[in-house]
Amino acid sequence: MGKKFAGRTAFVTGGSRGIGKEIVERFASEGANVAIIDVNEEALASTESELKEKGYSVYTKNASVTDREQIEGAMKEVFDLFGSIDILVNNAGVIRDNMLYKMTDEDWLTVMDVHLKGAFYASRAAQQYMTQSKYGRIINISSTSALGNRGQSNYSTAKAGLQGLTKTLAIELGKFGVTANAVAPGFIETDMTKATAERIGIPFEELIKASVSQIPVGRSGKPEDIANAVAFFADERSSFVSGQVLYVAGGPRN
């Protein structure tokens, strides 16, 4: 695989598992320095070990996207270590699914904090480095749930909000050589979708089968499908693509 991200630094939130980990591995394999922050210490240590064994240049920190000081501190450490922050992927996410009448205040606020406050803190921290260097790529991980999904009023709202943030960042930061785009995954096989299967009380294989029956390409998504889309937006050659939402869902989405 080519080294098209050689000399670049990619900062990925929630990058120790699932989609985030696949994105990190994609950047690292193509030559980027990679930085991961995550609240899961065990997964973070495991991923760091894996990456370093492969000889990749990696920074990790146990930090929460909901804590402004932790985000800004990590961003500065990464800049001091690698000399730039070129790519930010706002991937950190949680689910607290429930029907509206059963959803608690905490369910709502937790999801808003991680997805929206987290993306805001990370984007604001990263843009100061990107605007100074006149180069940057911000990629937000949205979801097809942004179009509405039963039992996910909190998650759907947050993922739709990320699309609004994406378009506004594109408008504000474009003149500094910084693009902002969003990737909206459909059904992807991850720990998060396994948790959905548990919530609704069916085996994961059954959820996959039911989902695939509704997907035009006839298969479920894998984390690498999302990493492919993120890599496209992160590429230097994508400088005229900004403010866009790419649905990676195996078929049309409105």
MARBA-3410 file (N, C-alpha, C, O; in Angstrom, 1 decimal):
254
0.8,-1.2,0.0,0.0,0.0,0.0,0.9,1.2,0.0,1.9,1.3,0.7 ~ 0.5,2.3,-0.7,1.3,3.5,-0.8,1.3,4.3,0.5,0.5,4.0,1.4 ~ 2.2,5.2,0.5,2.4,6.0,1.7,1.9,7.5,1.5,2.6,8.4,1.7 ~ 0.6,7.6,1.0,0.1,8.9,0.7,-0.1,9.8,1.8,-0.3,11.0,1.6 ~ 0.0,9.3,3.1,-0.2,10.2,4.2,1.2,10.3,5.0,1.2,10.8,6.1
2.3,10.0,4.3,3.6,10.2,4.9,3.8,11.6,5.3,3.5,12.5,4.5 ~ 4.3,11.8,6.5,4.5,13.2,7.0,3.3,13.9,7.6,3.4,15.0,8.2 ~ 2.2,13.3,7.5,0.9,13.8,8.1,0.7,13.2,9.4,1.1,12.1,9.7 ~ -0.1,13.9,10.2,-0.5,13.4,11.5,-2.0,13.3,11.6,-2.7,14.3,11.4 ~ -2.5,12.2,12.0,-3.9,12.0,12.1,-4.3,11.7,13.5,-3.7,10.9,14.2
-5.3,12.5,14.0,-5.7,12.5,15.4,-7.1,11.9,15.4,-8.0,12.5,14.8 ~ -7.3,10.7,16.0,-8.6,10.0,15.9,-9.2,9.8,17.3,-8.5,9.2,18.2 ~ -10.4,10.3,17.6,-11.0,10.1,18.9,-11.7,8.8,18.9,-12.3,8.4,17.9 ~ -11.7,8.1,20.0,-12.3,6.8,20.1,-11.7,5.8,19.2,-12.4,5.0,18.5 ~ -10.4,5.8,19.0,-9.7,5.1,18.0,-9.1,3.7,18.4,-8.3,3.2,17.7
-9.6,3.2,19.5,-9.0,1.9,20.0,-9.8,0.7,19.6,-9.3,-0.4,19.8 ~ -11.0,0.9,19.1,-11.8,-0.3,18.8,-12.6,0.0,17.5,-12.8,1.1,17.1 ~ -13.2,-1.1,16.9,-14.2,-0.9,15.8,-13.8,-0.1,14.7,-12.6,-0.2,14.2 ~ -14.7,0.8,14.3,-14.4,1.7,13.2,-13.2,2.6,13.4,-12.4,2.8,12.5 ~ -13.1,3.1,14.6,-12.0,4.0,14.9,-10.7,3.4,14.8,-9.7,3.9,14.2
-10.5,2.1,15.3,-9.3,1.4,15.1,-8.9,1.1,13.7,-7.8,1.2,13.3 ~ -9.9,0.8,12.9,-9.7,0.5,11.5,-9.2,1.8,10.8,-8.3,1.7,9.9 ~ -9.8,2.9,11.1,-9.3,4.2,10.6,-7.9,4.5,10.9,-7.1,4.9,10.1 ~ -7.6,4.3,12.2,-6.2,4.5,12.7,-5.2,3.6,11.9,-4.2,4.0,11.4 ~ -5.6,2.3,11.8,-4.7,1.4,11.1,-4.5,1.7,9.6,-3.4,1.6,9.0
-5.6,2.3,9.0,-5.5,2.7,7.6,-4.5,3.8,7.5,-3.6,3.8,6.6 ~ -4.6,4.8,8.3,-3.7,6.0,8.3,-2.3,5.5,8.5,-1.3,5.9,7.8 ~ -2.1,4.7,9.6,-0.7,4.3,9.9,-0.1,3.5,8.8,1.1,3.7,8.5 ~ -0.8,2.6,8.2,-0.3,1.8,7.1,0.1,2.6,5.9,0.9,2.1,5.0 ~ -0.5,3.8,5.8,-0.2,4.6,4.6,0.7,5.8,5.0,0.8,6.8,4.3
1.4,5.6,6.1,2.6,6.5,6.4,2.3,7.6,7.4,3.3,8.3,7.8 ~ 1.1,7.7,7.9,0.8,8.8,8.9,1.3,8.5,10.3,1.4,7.4,10.7 ~ 1.7,9.6,11.0,1.8,9.5,12.4,0.3,9.4,13.0,-0.5,10.2,12.5 ~ 0.1,8.6,13.9,-1.3,8.5,14.4,-1.4,8.8,15.9,-0.6,8.4,16.7 ~ -2.5,9.5,16.3,-2.7,9.8,17.7,-4.1,9.3,18.0,-5.1,9.6,17.3
-4.3,8.6,19.1,-5.6,8.1,19.6,-5.9,8.6,21.0,-5.0,8.5,21.9 ~ -7.0,9.1,21.2,-7.5,9.3,22.6,-8.8,8.4,22.7,-9.6,8.2,21.8 ~ -8.9,7.8,23.9,-10.0,6.9,24.2,-10.2,6.8,25.7,-9.2,7.0,26.5 ~ -11.4,6.5,26.1,-11.6,6.3,27.6,-11.4,4.8,28.0,-11.4,4.5,29.2 ~ -11.3,3.9,27.0,-11.1,2.5,27.3,-9.6,2.2,27.4,-9.0,1.9,26.4
-9.1,2.2,28.6,-7.7,2.0,28.8,-7.2,0.7,28.3,-6.1,0.6,27.7 ~ -7.9,-0.4,28.5,-7.5,-1.7,28.1,-7.4,-1.8,26.6,-6.4,-2.3,26.1 ~ -8.4,-1.4,25.9,-8.4,-1.4,24.4,-7.3,-0.5,23.9,-6.7,-0.8,22.9 ~ -7.1,0.6,24.5,-6.1,1.6,24.1,-4.7,1.0,24.2,-3.9,1.1,23.2 ~ -4.4,0.4,25.3,-3.1,-0.3,25.5,-2.9,-1.4,24.5,-1.8,-1.5,23.9
-3.9,-2.1,24.2,-3.8,-3.3,23.3,-3.6,-2.7,21.9,-2.7,-3.3,21.1 ~ -4.3,-1.7,21.5,-4.1,-1.1,20.1,-2.8,-0.5,20.0,-2.1,-0.6,18.9 ~ -2.3,0.2,21.0,-1.0,0.9,21.0,0.1,-0.2,20.8,1.0,0.0,19.9 ~ 0.0,-1.3,21.5,1.0,-2.4,21.4,1.0,-3.0,20.0,2.0,-3.2,19.4 ~ -0.2,-3.2,19.4,-0.3,-3.8,18.1,0.3,-2.8,17.0,1.1,-3.3,16.2
0.0,-1.6,17.1,0.6,-0.6,16.2,2.1,-0.5,16.3,2.8,-0.4,15.3 ~ 2.6,-0.4,17.5,4.0,-0.3,17.7,4.8,-1.5,17.2,5.9,-1.4,16.7 ~ 4.2,-2.7,17.4,4.8,-3.9,16.9,5.0,-3.9,15.4,5.9,-4.5,14.8 ~ 4.1,-3.2,14.7,4.2,-3.1,13.3,5.1,-1.9,12.8,5.3,-1.7,11.6 ~ 5.7,-1.3,13.8,6.6,-0.2,13.5,6.0,1.1,13.2,6.7,2.0,12.7
4.8,1.3,13.6,4.1,2.6,13.3,4.4,3.6,14.4,4.7,3.3,15.5 ~ 4.3,4.9,13.9,4.5,6.0,14.8,3.2,6.4,15.5,2.3,6.8,14.8 ~ 3.1,6.2,16.8,1.8,6.3,17.5,1.9,7.0,18.8,2.8,6.9,19.6 ~ 0.8,7.8,19.1,0.6,8.4,20.4,-0.7,8.0,20.9,-1.7,8.0,20.2 ~ -0.8,7.6,22.2,-2.1,7.3,22.8,-2.2,8.0,24.1,-1.3,8.3,24.8
-3.5,8.3,24.5,-3.8,8.9,25.8,-5.2,8.5,26.2,-6.1,8.6,25.4 ~ -5.3,8.2,27.5,-6.6,7.9,28.1,-7.2,9.2,28.4,-6.8,9.9,29.4 ~ -8.1,9.6,27.6,-8.8,11.0,27.7,-10.2,10.9,27.2,-10.5,10.1,26.3 ~ -11.0,11.8,27.8,-12.4,11.9,27.3,-12.6,13.1,26.5,-12.2,14.2,26.8 ~ -13.4,12.9,25.4,-13.7,14.0,24.5,-14.6,15.1,25.2,-14.8,16.2,24.7
-15.2,14.7,26.3,-16.1,15.6,27.0,-15.4,16.5,27.9,-16.0,17.4,28.5 ~ -14.1,16.4,28.0,-13.3,17.2,28.9,-12.4,18.1,28.1,-11.4,17.7,27.5 ~ -12.7,19.4,28.0,-12.0,20.3,27.2,-10.5,20.4,27.5,-9.7,20.4,26.5 ~ -10.1,20.4,28.7,-8.7,20.5,29.1,-7.9,19.2,28.6,-6.8,19.3,28.2 ~ -8.6,18.1,28.7,-7.9,16.8,28.3,-7.7,16.8,26.8,-6.7,16.4,26.3
-8.8,17.3,26.1,-8.7,17.4,24.6,-7.6,18.3,24.2,-6.7,18.0,23.4 ~ -7.6,19.5,24.7,-6.6,20.5,24.3,-5.2,20.1,24.7,-4.2,20.4,24.0 ~ -5.1,19.5,25.9,-3.8,19.0,26.3,-3.2,17.9,25.4,-2.0,17.9,25.1 ~ -4.1,17.0,25.0,-3.6,15.9,24.1,-3.2,16.5,22.8,-2.3,16.0,22.2 ~ -4.0,17.4,22.3,-3.8,18.0,21.0,-2.4,18.7,21.0,-1.6,18.6,20.0
-2.1,19.4,22.1,-0.8,20.1,22.2,0.4,19.1,22.2,1.4,19.3,21.6 ~ 0.2,18.0,23.0,1.2,17.0,23.1,1.5,16.3,21.7,2.6,16.1,21.4 ~ 0.4,16.1,21.0,0.6,15.5,19.7,1.3,16.5,18.7,2.2,16.0,18.0 ~ 0.9,17.7,18.8,1.6,18.7,18.0,3.1,18.8,18.3,4.0,18.9,17.4 ~ 3.4,18.8,19.6,4.8,18.9,20.1,5.6,17.7,19.7,6.8,17.8,19.4
4.9,16.5,19.7,5.6,15.3,19.3,5.8,15.1,17.8,7.0,14.8,17.4 ~ 4.8,15.4,17.0,4.9,15.1,15.6,5.1,16.4,14.7,5.4,16.3,13.5 ~ 4.8,17.6,15.3,5.1,18.8,14.5,3.9,19.3,13.7,4.0,20.4,13.1 ~ 2.8,18.6,13.7,1.6,19.0,13.0,0.4,18.2,13.4,0.5,17.1,14.0 ~ -0.8,18.8,13.2,-2.0,18.1,13.3,-2.8,18.4,11.9,-3.3,19.5,11.7
-2.8,17.4,11.1,-3.3,17.5,9.7,-4.7,17.0,9.5,-5.4,17.5,8.7 ~ -5.0,15.9,10.2,-6.2,15.2,10.0,-6.9,15.0,11.4,-6.2,14.5,12.3 ~ -8.1,15.4,11.5,-8.9,15.0,12.7,-10.1,14.2,12.4,-10.9,14.6,11.5 ~ -10.3,13.1,13.0,-11.4,12.2,12.8,-12.2,12.2,14.1,-11.8,11.6,15.1 ~ -13.4,12.8,14.1,-14.3,12.8,15.3,-15.1,11.6,15.2,-16.2,11.5,14.7
-14.6,10.5,15.9,-15.2,9.2,15.8,-15.8,8.7,17.1,-16.7,7.9,17.1 ~ -15.3,9.3,18.2,-15.8,8.8,19.6,-17.3,8.9,19.6,-18.0,9.8,19.3 ~ -17.9,7.8,20.1,-19.4,7.7,20.2,-19.8,6.7,21.2,-19.1,5.8,21.6 ~ -21.1,6.9,21.7,-21.7,6.0,22.6,-23.2,5.9,22.2,-23.7,6.7,21.5 ~ -23.8,4.8,22.6,-25.3,4.7,22.4,-25.9,4.5,23.8,-25.4,3.8,24.7
-27.1,5.1,23.9,-27.9,4.9,25.1,-29.4,4.8,24.6,-30.2,5.6,24.8 ~ -29.6,3.7,23.8,-30.8,3.5,23.0,-32.0,3.3,24.0,-31.9,2.6,25.0 ~ -33.1,3.9,23.6,-34.4,3.6,24.3,-35.5,4.4,23.6,-35.2,5.4,22.9 ~ -36.7,3.9,23.7,-37.8,4.7,23.2,-38.0,6.0,24.0,-37.6,6.1,25.1 ~ -38.5,7.0,23.3,-38.6,8.3,23.9,-39.2,8.3,25.3,-38.7,9.0,26.2
-40.3,7.6,25.5,-41.0,7.6,26.8,-40.2,7.0,27.9,-40.5,7.2,29.1 ~ -39.2,6.2,27.5,-38.3,5.5,28.6,-36.9,6.1,28.7,-36.2,5.7,29.5 ~ -36.6,7.1,27.8,-35.3,7.7,27.8,-35.1,8.6,28.9,-36.0,9.5,29.2 ~ -34.0,8.5,29.7,-33.8,9.3,30.8,-33.0,10.6,30.4,-32.4,10.6,29.3 ~ -33.0,11.5,31.3,-32.2,12.7,31.0,-30.7,12.4,30.8,-30.0,12.9,29.9
-30.2,11.4,31.6,-28.8,11.0,31.5,-28.5,10.3,30.2,-27.5,10.6,29.6 ~ -29.5,9.5,29.7,-29.4,8.9,28.4,-29.2,9.9,27.3,-28.3,9.8,26.4 ~ -30.0,11.0,27.4,-29.9,12.1,26.4,-28.6,12.8,26.5,-27.9,13.0,25.5 ~ -28.3,13.3,27.7,-27.1,14.1,27.8,-25.8,13.4,27.6,-24.9,14.0,27.0 ~ -25.7,12.2,27.9,-24.5,11.4,27.7,-24.2,11.3,26.2,-23.0,11.6,25.8
-25.2,11.0,25.4,-25.0,10.9,24.0,-24.7,12.3,23.3,-23.8,12.4,22.5 ~ -25.4,13.4,23.8,-25.1,14.7,23.3,-23.6,15.1,23.6,-22.9,15.7,22.8 ~ -23.2,14.8,24.9,-21.9,15.3,25.3,-20.8,14.6,24.5,-19.9,15.3,24.0 ~ -20.9,13.3,24.3,-19.8,12.6,23.6,-19.8,12.9,22.2,-18.7,13.3,21.6 ~ -20.9,12.9,21.5,-20.9,13.2,20.1,-20.7,14.7,19.7,-19.9,15.0,18.9
-21.5,15.5,20.3,-21.5,16.9,19.9,-20.5,17.8,20.7,-19.7,18.5,20.1 ~ -20.6,17.7,22.0,-19.6,18.5,22.7,-18.2,18.0,22.4,-17.2,18.8,22.2 ~ -18.0,16.7,22.3,-16.7,16.1,21.9,-16.2,16.5,20.6,-15.0,16.9,20.5 ~ -17.0,16.5,19.6,-16.6,17.0,18.2,-16.3,18.5,18.2,-15.4,18.9,17.6 ~ -17.1,19.2,19.0,-16.8,20.7,19.1,-15.5,21.0,19.8,-14.7,21.7,19.2
-15.2,20.3,20.9,-14.0,20.5,21.6,-12.8,20.2,20.7,-11.8,20.9,20.6 ~ -12.9,19.0,20.1,-11.7,18.5,19.3,-11.5,19.3,18.0,-10.4,19.7,17.7 ~ -12.6,19.7,17.4,-12.5,20.6,16.2,-11.9,21.9,16.5,-11.1,22.5,15.8 ~ -12.4,22.5,17.6,-11.9,23.8,18.0,-10.4,23.8,18.3,-9.7,24.7,18.0 ~ -10.0,22.7,19.0,-8.6,22.6,19.4,-7.7,22.3,18.2,-6.6,22.9,18.1
-8.2,21.5,17.2,-7.4,21.2,16.1,-7.3,22.3,15.1,-6.2,22.5,14.4 ~ -8.4,23.1,14.9,-8.3,24.1,13.9,-7.3,25.2,14.1,-6.8,25.8,13.1 ~ -6.9,25.4,15.4,-5.8,26.4,15.5,-4.5,26.0,14.9,-3.7,26.8,14.4 ~ -4.2,24.7,15.0,-3.0,24.2,14.3,-3.2,24.1,12.8,-2.2,24.4,12.1 ~ -4.3,23.7,12.4,-4.6,23.6,10.9,-4.6,25.0,10.2,-4.0,25.1,9.2
-5.2,26.0,10.8,-5.3,27.3,10.2,-3.9,27.9,10.1,-3.6,28.7,9.2 ~ -3.1,27.7,11.1,-1.7,28.2,11.1,-0.9,27.6,10.0,-0.1,28.3,9.3 ~ -1.1,26.3,9.7,-0.3,25.6,8.7,-1.0,25.7,7.3,-0.4,25.3,6.3 ~ -2.2,26.3,7.3,-3.0,26.5,6.1,-3.3,25.1,5.4,-3.3,25.0,4.2 ~ -3.5,24.1,6.3,-3.9,22.8,5.8,-4.6,22.0,6.8,-4.2,22.0,8.0
-5.6,21.3,6.5,-6.3,20.4,7.4,-7.5,19.7,6.8,-8.1,20.1,5.8 ~ -7.7,18.5,7.5,-8.9,17.7,7.1,-9.6,17.3,8.3,-9.1,16.6,9.2 ~ -10.9,17.7,8.4,-11.7,17.3,9.6,-12.8,16.4,9.0,-13.5,16.8,8.1 ~ -12.9,15.2,9.6,-13.9,14.2,9.2,-14.7,13.8,10.4,-14.2,13.2,11.3 ~ -16.0,14.0,10.3,-16.9,13.6,11.4,-17.6,12.3,11.0,-18.1,12.2,9.9
-17.7,11.4,12.0,-18.4,10.2,11.8,-19.9,10.4,12.2,-20.2,10.4,13.4 ~ -20.8,10.5,11.2,-22.2,10.6,11.4,-22.8,9.2,11.4,-22.2,8.3,11.8 ~ -24.0,9.1,10.9,-24.7,7.8,10.8,-25.9,7.9,9.9,-26.5,9.0,9.8 ~ -26.4,6.8,9.4,-27.7,6.9,8.7,-28.8,7.1,9.7,-29.9,7.5,9.3 ~ -28.5,6.9,11.0,-29.5,7.2,12.0,-29.9,8.7,12.1,-30.9,9.1,12.6
-29.0,9.6,11.5,-29.3,11.0,11.4,-30.6,11.2,10.6,-31.3,12.3,10.8 ~ -31.1,10.2,9.8,-32.3,10.3,9.1,-33.5,9.9,9.9,-34.6,9.9,9.4 ~ -33.2,9.4,11.2,-34.3,8.9,12.0,-34.2,7.4,12.2,-34.0,6.7,11.3 ~ -34.3,7.0,13.5,-34.2,5.6,13.8,-35.0,5.3,15.1,-34.7,5.9,16.1 ~ -35.9,4.4,15.0,-36.7,4.0,16.2,-35.8,3.7,17.4,-34.8,2.9,17.3
-36.1,4.2,18.6,-35.3,3.9,19.8,-34.0,4.7,19.9,-33.2,4.4,20.8 ~ -33.8,5.6,19.0,-32.5,6.4,19.0,-32.7,7.9,18.9,-32.0,8.6,18.1 ~ -33.7,8.4,19.5,-33.9,9.9,19.4,-32.7,10.7,19.8,-32.4,11.7,19.2 ~ -32.0,10.2,20.8,-30.7,10.9,21.2,-29.6,10.8,20.2,-29.0,11.8,19.7 ~ -29.4,9.6,19.8,-28.3,9.3,18.8,-28.6,9.9,17.5,-27.7,10.5,16.8
-29.8,9.8,17.0,-30.2,10.4,15.7,-30.0,11.9,15.7,-29.5,12.5,14.8 ~ -30.4,12.5,16.8,-30.3,14.0,16.9,-28.8,14.4,16.9,-28.4,15.3,16.2 ~ -28.0,13.6,17.7,-26.5,13.9,17.7,-25.9,13.7,16.4,-25.1,14.6,16.0 ~ -26.2,12.7,15.7,-25.6,12.4,14.4,-26.0,13.4,13.3,-25.3,13.7,12.4 ~ -27.3,13.8,13.4,-27.7,14.9,12.5,-27.0,16.2,12.8,-26.6,17.0,11.9
-26.8,16.5,14.1,-26.1,17.7,14.5,-24.7,17.7,14.0,-24.2,18.8,13.6 ~ -24.0,16.6,13.9,-22.7,16.5,13.4,-22.6,16.9,11.9,-21.6,17.5,11.5 ~ -23.7,16.6,11.2,-23.8,17.0,9.8,-23.9,18.6,9.7,-23.2,19.2,8.8 ~ -24.6,19.2,10.6,-24.7,20.6,10.6,-23.4,21.3,11.0,-23.0,22.3,10.4 ~ -22.7,20.7,12.0,-21.4,21.1,12.3,-20.4,21.0,11.2,-19.6,21.9,10.9
-20.5,19.9,10.5,-19.6,19.7,9.3,-19.7,20.8,8.3,-18.7,21.3,7.8 ~ -20.9,21.1,7.9,-21.2,22.1,6.9,-20.7,23.5,7.3,-20.2,24.3,6.5 ~ -20.9,23.8,8.6,-20.5,25.1,9.1,-19.0,25.2,9.2,-18.4,26.3,8.9 ~ -18.3,24.1,9.6,-16.8,24.1,9.6,-16.3,24.3,8.2,-15.3,25.0,8.0 ~ -16.9,23.7,7.3,-16.5,23.8,5.9,-16.5,25.3,5.4,-15.6,25.8,4.7
-17.6,26.0,5.8,-17.8,27.4,5.4,-16.7,28.3,6.1,-16.1,29.1,5.5 ~ -16.5,28.0,7.4,-15.7,28.9,8.2,-14.2,28.7,7.9,-13.4,29.6,7.9 ~ -13.8,27.4,7.7,-12.4,27.1,7.6,-11.8,26.9,6.2,-10.6,26.8,6.0 ~ -12.7,26.9,5.2,-12.2,26.7,3.8,-11.1,27.6,3.4,-10.2,27.2,2.7 ~ -11.2,28.9,3.7,-10.2,29.8,3.3,-8.8,29.6,3.9,-7.8,30.2,3.4
-8.8,28.7,4.9,-7.5,28.4,5.5,-6.9,27.1,5.0,-5.9,26.5,5.5 ~ -7.5,26.5,3.9,-7.0,25.3,3.4,-7.5,24.1,4.2,-6.9,23.0,4.1 ~ -8.6,24.3,5.0,-9.1,23.2,5.8,-10.5,22.8,5.3,-11.3,23.6,5.1 ~ -10.6,21.5,5.0,-11.9,20.9,4.6,-12.6,20.2,5.7,-11.9,19.8,6.7 ~ -13.9,20.1,5.7,-14.6,19.4,6.7,-15.7,18.6,6.0,-16.5,19.1,5.2
-15.7,17.3,6.3,-16.7,16.4,5.6,-17.2,15.4,6.7,-16.6,15.2,7.7 ~ -18.3,14.7,6.4,-18.8,13.6,7.3,-19.0,12.3,6.5,-19.4,12.3,5.3 ~ -18.8,11.3,7.2,-19.1,9.9,6.7,-20.2,9.4,7.6,-20.1,9.4,8.8 ~ -21.3,8.9,6.9,-22.4,8.4,7.6,-22.6,6.9,7.4,-23.2,6.5,6.3 ~ -22.1,6.1,8.3,-22.2,4.6,8.1,-23.6,4.1,8.2,-24.4,4.7,8.9
-23.9,3.1,7.4,-25.1,2.3,7.6,-24.9,1.2,8.6,-24.2,1.4,9.6 ~ -25.4,0.0,8.3,-25.2,-1.1,9.3,-23.7,-1.6,9.1,-23.4,-2.2,8.1 ~ -22.9,-1.5,10.2,-21.6,-1.9,10.2,-21.4,-2.9,11.3,-21.9,-2.7,12.4 ~ -20.7,-4.0,11.1,-20.5,-5.0,12.1,-19.5,-4.6,13.1,-18.3,-4.6,12.8 ~ -19.9,-4.1,14.3,-19.0,-3.6,15.3,-19.6,-4.0,16.7,-20.6,-4.6,16.8
-18.8,-3.7,17.7,-19.3,-4.0,19.1,-20.6,-3.2,19.4,-21.4,-3.6,20.1 ~ -20.7,-2.0,18.7,-21.8,-1.1,19.0,-23.1,-1.8,18.4,-24.2,-1.7,19.0 ~ -23.0,-2.4,17.2,-24.2,-3.0,16.6,-24.5,-4.3,17.4,-25.6,-4.8,17.4 ~ -23.5,-5.0,18.0,-23.7,-6.1,18.8,-24.5,-5.7,20.0,-25.4,-6.5,20.5 ~ -24.2,-4.5,20.6,-25.0,-4.0,21.7,-26.4,-3.8,21.3,-27.3,-3.9,22.2
-26.6,-3.3,20.1,-28.0,-3.1,19.6,-28.8,-4.4,19.6,-29.9,-4.5,20.0 ~ -28.1,-5.5,19.1,-28.8,-6.8,19.1,-29.2,-7.2,20.5,-30.2,-7.8,20.7 ~ -28.3,-7.0,21.4,-28.5,-7.4,22.8,-29.7,-6.6,23.4,-30.6,-7.1,24.1 ~ -29.8,-5.3,23.0,-30.9,-4.4,23.5,-32.2,-4.9,23.0,-33.2,-5.0,23.8 ~ -32.3,-5.3,21.8,-33.6,-5.7,21.3,-33.8,-7.2,21.4,-34.9,-7.8,21.1
-32.8,-7.9,22.0,-33.0,-9.3,22.4,-33.0,-10.3,21.3,-33.7,-11.3,21.4 ~ -32.1,-10.1,20.3,-31.9,-11.1,19.3,-30.5,-11.4,19.1,-29.6,-10.6,19.4 ~ -30.1,-12.6,18.6,-28.7,-13.0,18.3,-28.2,-12.0,17.2,-28.9,-11.5,16.4 ~ -26.9,-11.7,17.3,-26.2,-10.7,16.4,-26.4,-11.2,15.0,-26.6,-10.4,14.1 ~ -26.2,-12.5,14.8,-26.3,-13.1,13.4,-27.7,-12.8,12.8,-27.9,-12.6,11.6
-28.7,-12.8,13.7,-30.1,-12.5,13.2,-30.3,-11.1,12.8,-30.9,-10.7,11.8 ~ -29.6,-10.2,13.6,-29.7,-8.8,13.3,-29.0,-8.5,11.9,-29.4,-7.7,11.1 ~ -27.8,-9.2,11.7,-27.1,-9.0,10.5,-27.9,-9.4,9.3,-28.0,-8.7,8.3 ~ -28.6,-10.6,9.4,-29.4,-11.1,8.4,-30.6,-10.2,8.0,-30.9,-10.0,6.9 ~ -31.2,-9.7,9.1,-32.4,-8.8,8.9,-31.9,-7.5,8.2,-32.6,-6.9,7.4
-30.7,-7.0,8.6,-30.2,-5.8,8.0,-29.8,-5.9,6.6,-30.1,-5.1,5.7 ~ -29.1,-7.0,6.3,-28.7,-7.3,4.9,-29.8,-7.4,4.0,-29.7,-7.0,2.8 ~ -31.0,-7.9,4.4,-32.2,-8.0,3.6,-32.7,-6.7,3.1,-33.4,-6.6,2.1 ~ -32.3,-5.6,3.8,-32.7,-4.3,3.4,-31.6,-3.5,2.7,-31.8,-2.3,2.3 ~ -30.5,-4.1,2.5,-29.3,-3.4,1.9,-29.2,-3.8,0.4,-29.0,-4.9,0.1
-29.3,-2.8,-0.5,-29.2,-3.1,-1.9,-28.0,-3.9,-2.4,-28.2,-4.8,-3.2 ~ -26.8,-3.7,-1.8,-25.6,-4.4,-2.3,-25.6,-5.9,-1.7,-24.7,-6.7,-2.1 ~ -26.5,-6.2,-0.8,-26.6,-7.5,-0.3,-25.6,-8.0,0.7,-25.3,-9.2,0.8 ~ -25.0,-7.1,1.4,-24.0,-7.5,2.5,-24.0,-6.4,3.5,-24.4,-5.3,3.3 ~ -23.5,-6.8,4.7,-23.4,-5.8,5.8,-22.1,-5.1,5.6,-21.2,-5.5,4.8
-22.0,-3.9,6.3,-20.7,-3.1,6.2,-19.7,-3.6,7.2,-20.0,-4.2,8.2 ~ -18.4,-3.4,6.8,-17.3,-3.7,7.7,-16.6,-2.4,8.0,-16.7,-1.4,7.3 ~ -15.9,-2.4,9.1,-15.1,-1.1,9.5,-14.2,-0.6,8.4,-14.1,0.6,8.2 ~ -13.7,-1.5,7.6,-12.8,-1.0,6.5,-13.6,-0.2,5.4,-13.0,0.6,4.7 ~ -14.8,-0.5,5.3,-15.6,0.3,4.3,-15.7,1.8,4.8,-15.7,2.7,3.9
-15.7,2.0,6.1,-15.8,3.4,6.6,-14.4,4.0,6.5,-14.2,5.2,6.1 ~ -13.3,3.2,6.8,-12.0,3.7,6.7,-11.6,4.1,5.2,-10.9,5.1,5.0 ~ -12.2,3.4,4.3,-12.0,3.8,2.9,-12.5,5.2,2.6,-11.9,6.0,1.9 ~ -13.7,5.4,3.1,-14.4,6.7,2.9,-13.6,7.9,3.6,-13.4,8.9,3.0 ~ -13.2,7.6,4.8,-12.4,8.6,5.6,-11.1,8.9,4.9,-10.7,10.0,4.8
-10.4,7.9,4.4,-9.2,8.1,3.7,-9.4,8.9,2.4,-8.5,9.7,2.1 ~ -10.5,8.8,1.7,-10.8,9.6,0.6,-10.9,11.1,1.0,-10.3,12.0,0.4 ~ -11.6,11.4,2.0,-11.8,12.8,2.5,-10.5,13.3,3.0,-10.2,14.6,2.9 ~ -9.6,12.5,3.6,-8.4,12.9,4.2,-7.3,13.2,3.2,-6.3,13.8,3.5 ~ -7.4,12.7,2.0,-6.4,12.8,0.9,-6.2,14.2,0.5,-7.1,15.1,0.5
-4.9,14.6,0.3,-4.6,15.9,-0.2,-5.4,16.3,-1.5,-5.7,17.4,-1.7 ~ -5.7,15.2,-2.3,-6.3,15.5,-3.6,-7.8,15.7,-3.5,-8.5,16.0,-4.5 ~ -8.3,15.7,-2.2,-9.8,16.0,-2.0,-10.0,17.4,-1.6,-11.0,17.7,-0.9 ~ -9.1,18.3,-1.9,-9.2,19.7,-1.4,-10.4,20.5,-1.9,-10.7,21.5,-1.4 ~ -11.1,20.0,-3.0,-12.2,20.7,-3.5,-13.5,20.0,-3.1,-14.6,20.4,-3.6
-13.4,19.1,-2.1,-14.6,18.4,-1.6,-14.7,18.8,-0.1,-13.9,18.5,0.7 ~ -15.7,19.6,0.2,-15.9,20.1,1.6,-17.4,20.3,1.9,-18.2,20.6,1.0 ~ -17.7,20.1,3.1,-19.1,20.3,3.6,-20.0,19.2,3.1,-21.2,19.3,3.1 ~ -19.5,18.0,2.8,-20.3,16.9,2.2,-20.5,15.8,3.2,-19.7,15.6,4.2 ~ -21.6,15.1,3.1,-22.0,13.9,3.9,-22.0,12.7,2.9,-22.9,12.7,2.0
-21.2,11.8,3.2,-21.1,10.6,2.3,-21.8,9.4,3.1,-21.2,9.0,4.1 ~ -22.9,8.9,2.6,-23.6,7.8,3.2,-22.9,6.5,2.7,-22.9,6.2,1.5 ~ -22.3,5.8,3.6,-21.6,4.5,3.3,-22.5,3.4,3.9,-22.3,2.9,5.0 ~ -23.5,3.0,3.1,-24.6,2.2,3.6,-25.1,1.1,2.6,-26.1,0.5,2.9 ~ -24.4,0.9,1.5,-24.7,-0.1,0.6,-25.9,0.2,-0.3,-26.5,-0.8,-0.9
-26.3,1.4,-0.3,-27.4,1.8,-1.2,-27.9,3.2,-0.9,-27.3,3.9,-0.1 ~ -28.9,3.7,-1.6,-29.3,5.1,-1.5,-29.8,5.5,-0.1,-30.4,4.7,0.6 ~ -29.5,6.7,0.2,-30.1,7.3,1.4,-30.6,8.7,1.1,-29.9,9.4,0.3 ~ -31.7,9.2,1.6,-32.2,10.5,1.3,-31.4,11.6,2.0,-31.6,12.8,1.8
END
